[in-house]
Amino acid sequence: MSVLNNLSFSAKLRVPLLIVLLTMSAVMAVAYRSFSEQQRVNQALTEQILPVQNALEDAYRDLYQVVAAGQGLIVGGLNERNLAFQHREFVDNSSKARARLAKVQDLIAAGLLGPEHQASLDLMLAEFDRWLPHYDAVFAHPQEAQAYLASHFDEAEQQFASIRKQLNLLKGGIGLSREALIQQSQSSSQHAQRLMSLGTLAAIFFAMGLTWLLTRLMLQPLRNMQLALANIAEGEGDLSQRLTIHSQDEIGSLGTTFNRFITQIHGIIGDVSLTVTTVQTASDRLRDLMTQMVGNGQAQQQQSD
């Protein structure tokens, strides 16, 4: 309170605005941090999680396309047209599949997928490296494709099943990571919205309370001054009373000047009263003297008669 009293009138008027600005700045800073975190999460979702998920879906399709190419070579016959088509399908899909599967490593390196998934990724790639040569052999020797696939069917099927198992495990882990990021983004957004709402309300109520307090501090001396002047104007004022000065601002200076003015008026009225009393005393003495002189004159006249 004493600090407010020592502020100037203009400074007091700026205090509520300054408090509101500081409060809103703090709220905006925290909100900006929350929105930055939300942007980071959204960026991780759109630029890292989603591309890897799409890559795994494409890799899953590539694996079946490789199998389909091998089966198509046998079913469609070894004519030149079918051989060229199935070989093109095999090369196109097999050349992309491993790179797409290996993209999971990017998420593990970025911390978006737990390190416990590294073993699944390594096993999946190892199984892929053992599985794909079966189909390399099929297209390297298309005339022996049916016999080769028949003799290696169980081994290739087990490897393919292991690849799918690890792939599904990784897809599940990435899905959980994606859901966690989405939840984090939503929580961050809700937190920022609540913070802005509460911070704005707090700033408004605080500014209103401080404005009320400052208004009371500034207007009360003016009311006291008005009351004192009203008493003087109505002839009931006590010129010996003075305003109590509580601040050193412009209103406090005005109150000090008012007290000096009343003091001077009080002094002038005191001097006038003293002068009136002196004149009244002298007048009474003069009247008494005149009465005495008249009495003496009448006595002398009576004696002479």
N, C-alpha and C positions, 0 to 999 in steps of 0.2 A: 504494500500500500504506500509506504514512504517513497519507494522508487517512482510510483505513478505520480505522487504529489510533486516530485521534483522535476517531472517532465513538463515541457512547454505545452501550451494548448494545442498547437498544430501537431506536436509529437503524439499527444494523447489520441488525436483523431486518426493518426496513422497506425497506432498500435494494433487495433482490431484487424485492419487490412493486412498488416505484416504477419500477424499470427495466422490468418487464413492462408496467406500465400505460403508460409513455411509449412503449415500442416498439409496443404494440398501438394506442395513440392515433395514432401516425404511420402505421401500416399502415391503420387505418380511415380516416384523412384521405385518403390516396392512393386507397384503394378507393372512398371516397365520390365523389372526383373522377372516377374511372373510370366508376362507375355513373351519375353525373350526365351525363357525356358520352354514355353509352349511352342514357340517357333522352332526351337532346336529339336523338340520331340517330333513335330510335324515333318521337319526336314529329314530326320532319321527314318521316319515311316515311308516317306515318298521317295527318298533318294537311296535308301539302303535296304530296308526291310522288304518293301514291295518289289524292287527289281530282283532280289534273290528269290522271293517266292515265285515270281514269274519264271525265273530261270530254272527252278526246280520243276515247275509244271512242264516247261518245254523239254527239260531233260527226261522227265518221265515219259513224255510222248516220244522222244528220240529213241529211248530204249525199246519201246514196242515197235517203232518203225524199223529198227535194226532186225528185230525178230521177224517182223512181217516181211522184210526184204529177203531174209534167208528162206522163209517158208514159201514166199512167192517165187523164188528161183526154182524150187523143187516142183511146186504145183503148176507154174506157168510153163515149164519146160525150158530147155537149154537153147532155144532159138535166139538168134542174135538180138532181136528187138527186146525180148523179155530180159535177157541177160544184161543188156545195156541199161534198161530202166531200173532193174533191181539193184544193179551195182551202183548206179547213180544215187539211188535212195539210201543205200547202205553207207556210202562215203559221206553224203551230206549230213546224215543224222549221227553217225558214229564220230565224226570229226568235231561235232558241237557238244555232244553229250557230256564228256568228261569235264570240259571247261565250265559248263553250266553247273554241274554237280559241285565243282571245286569252289564256286562262288560263296558257299557257306563259310569258307575260311575268312572271308571279308567281315562277316558279322561277328565271328569269334574274335578276330583281331580288334574290332571296334568296340568290343565289350557289350554288344547288343545280343549276343548269344553266349550262354555260360560255357566255361572251358570244359565242363563235363561232357559236352557234345563233340569234343575233338576226337574221342575214341570212335564214335559212330561215323564221323566223317572219314577218318583214316581207314576204317574197316570197309566202308562203302566204296571208296576209291580203289582199295586193294582188290576187292571182289570184282570191281568193274575191269581192272587191268587183267584179271584172270579170266573173266567171262568174254570180253570182246575178241580175244584171239581165236575163239571157236568160230566166229563168223568171218574173221579174216581168212581162216583156213577154208571156209566154205566158198568164199568168192575167189580165193587164190586157185582152188581146184574145183570148179563148179561141177565137173563130171562125177566127183566123189562126194558131193554135198550131202545127198540123202544118206549114204552110208556113214559119213562122218557124224552127222547130227544124230543119227540113230545110236551110234556107239558112244557118243558123249552127251546124250540127252540128260541123264540123271545129274551128271556133274554140272552141266550148264544150267539146268533148272535150279539146282541148289544155290548156285552162285547168283542167279537172277533173283531168286527168292530172298537171299541175304541182302542184295542191293536194294530191293524194294522195302524190306523191313527197316534197314538203316535210313533209307530215304524218308519213309513215313515218320520215323522217330524224329528226324531232323525237321521235317515239315511241322510236326506237332510242337517241337520246341520253339521254332520260329513263330508259330501261331500264338503261343503263350506269351512270347516276348512282344509280339505286336499288340496283343490285348493289354499287356501291362503298360506299354507306351501310350496306347489310346486312353487308358484309365488315368495315367499320369497327366496327359494333356488336358483331359476334362477336369481333373481335380485342380490343376494349375489355373485353368480358365475360371472355374468357379471361385477359387480362392482370390483371384485378382478382382473379380466382380464384387465379391463380398467386401473385400478390403476397400475398394473405391467407394462403395455405397456407405459403409460405416465411417470411413475417413471423411467423406464429404459431409455426412450428418454431424460428425463430431466437430468438424471445423465450423459448420454453421452455428451449432449450439454454443460452442465456445466463443465464437465471435459475437453472438447475440448477448451472451452473459457479460462478456467484457465490455461490449458497447453500453449495456445497461449500467454497469458499474461506473464506467467513465462518464457517462451522461449524468449520473447521480452526483459524481464528484464535481462535475463542472457546473451543473445547474443549481445545486444546493447553495453555494455562495451567492449566486445571483438572486435566489429567492430570499435569502437573509437580507441582502442589500435592499431588495424591493420592499420587504417588510419594514426595515428601518426607515426608509424614505416615506413609506405610507404613514408610519407613526408620527414622523416629523410634520408631514403635510396636514395631518388631522389635528395637530396641536397636542398630541399625547406623547410625543417622542421624548425619550430621555437622552439628552445630548451627552450625558456622561458615559453611556454605553458605547462599546466598540465591537466591530465585527471580529470574530476569531479567524485568523488566517491559517489555513491548513495546507496550502500549496504555494509553490514558488513560480507558478505559471502566470500567464497573462491575467487570468481571473484573480489569482492571489495578489498580483500587482495592482489590479483595479480595486480590490478590497483594501489594500494598504493606502492607496490614494484616497479612497472614500473615508477611511478613518482619519487621515490627515485633514481632509476637507471638514469633517464633522468637528474635529478638534479646533480648527480655525474658527468655524461658526460658533462653537461653544465659547471660545475665547472672546470673539467679538460680542456675542450676546452677554457674556459676563462683564465685559468692559462697559457695554451700554447700560447694563443693569446697575453697575457701580456708579456710572455717570448720572443715571436717573436718580439713584439714591442720594448722591451728593447734591444734585440740584434741588431735590425735594427737601433735603435737610436745610440747605441755604435758604430756600424759599420760606420754610417754616420759621427759621430764625429771623428773616427779614419781616415776615408778617408779625411775629411777636414784637419785634423792635418798633414797627410802625404802630402797633396797637399801644405799646407803652408810651411812645411819643405823643400819640393823640390823647391818651389819658392824662399825661403830664400837662399838656397844653390846656386842656379843659379845666384842670385843677387850678392852674395859675390864673385863668380868666375869672374863675369864681372868687378867688381871693381878692383880685383887684376890684371886683364889683362890690 
